[in-house]
Amino acid sequence: MLENIRIILVETSHTGNMGSTARAMKTMGLTNLYFVNPKEKPDSHSIALSAGASDVIGNAHIVDTIDDAIEGCGLVIGTSARNRTLSWPMLAPRECGERCVKEAANKPVAVIFGRERTGLTNEELQKCDYHLYIPTNPEYGSLNLAMAVQLVCYEIRMAALAQQEKTRGKCFIRD
């Protein structure tokens, strides 16, 4: 079911973030990575920072638009570092993980992360079913892109493990 969850990075400008994102994903059992119109293609720096997750980089999909990346998805969640004024359903990271796992049993799911400096535009967020807001320290809420991906992937993994416990008894099963 984790293979049905897409992590999508929009217009990534730092290739190191590509590699760090791949590492964050793979440690949590996710491998389906999309790059939307990246400023640079993955390179040796990406591979170095992937720290053993070069297969995730090598198998990543590079597409031109968000619409290409979310094609066929039954659920699309957009992340935002800012609490927006858009009236859209909001999810906390834990709720995001639970919803992703539930929906991924039936159709692909996408979690979209925006540009390092500016995030997703309001127009891009409107393509999403839900918005995800990570409640960080109001005095210093700056998460690196890969840190945000790690946090979301962790919540997805925990939700997947909880589902496995319910269906297979009280044991943790590796993917």
Secondary structure, DSSP 8 states (H G I E B T S, - for coil): -GGGEEEEEES---HHHHHHHHHHHHHTT--EEEEES-SS---HHHHHHHTT-HHHHHT-EEESSHHHHHTT-SEEEEEESS--SS---EE-HHHHHHHHHHHHTTS-EEEEE-BTTTB--HHHHTT-SEEEE----TT-----HHHHHHHHHHHHHHHHHHHHHHHH-S-----
